[in-house]
Amino acid sequence: MATISRTIRTRYTADEMRSYISSMIEQRKELRAVRNGFSWQESRLTILTRFVTGTVDLEDYCVVLDLQVSLLGKFLTKRLESTIDSEAKKLKE
């Protein structure tokens, strides 16, 4: 199992980030099939899918990712890390 951990500084509040992440989950084709594996509890997004489990914790101006990629999803790790890093750059602009 691979672990992806990131702390991302943003220019957005926790509420703004929650709205942004929720809309990304709805809009991205590759997430539509697993969107039932996402659940919010206040400012924490819990992810429970066949390939990825973990949490995304939101604070004002900060996002903390703690994700575990299963052996089945290991082929996704590099792409997932690349996508996270790319999106993180956008959040700082």
Phi, psi and omega in degrees: 000132178262148178244137175240116179235131179215144167243119186244122175276135181231178174252021184240151176284168179300319179296318178295320179293322179298316178298316180298312182294317179300318180291325177297319179299320180288325187274329186282122182304317185291346179261346183302319183292337184244010186297340175291346177275005180249132176217139180262139168225102186056245183255022177242126174260121177258134182243123178226090177236174180296328185260328185223136171230160177145197183224154171234112180258131182252135170230164176299123176069020180204139176234130180243118180257136173220097187239144174242129180257124182291167176300325177296326183263005184305327179296342180273347190305307182299316181294319179296315178298318179298316179296316179299313180297320179295314179294324179298321178299319180296324183288340180272341184286000000 
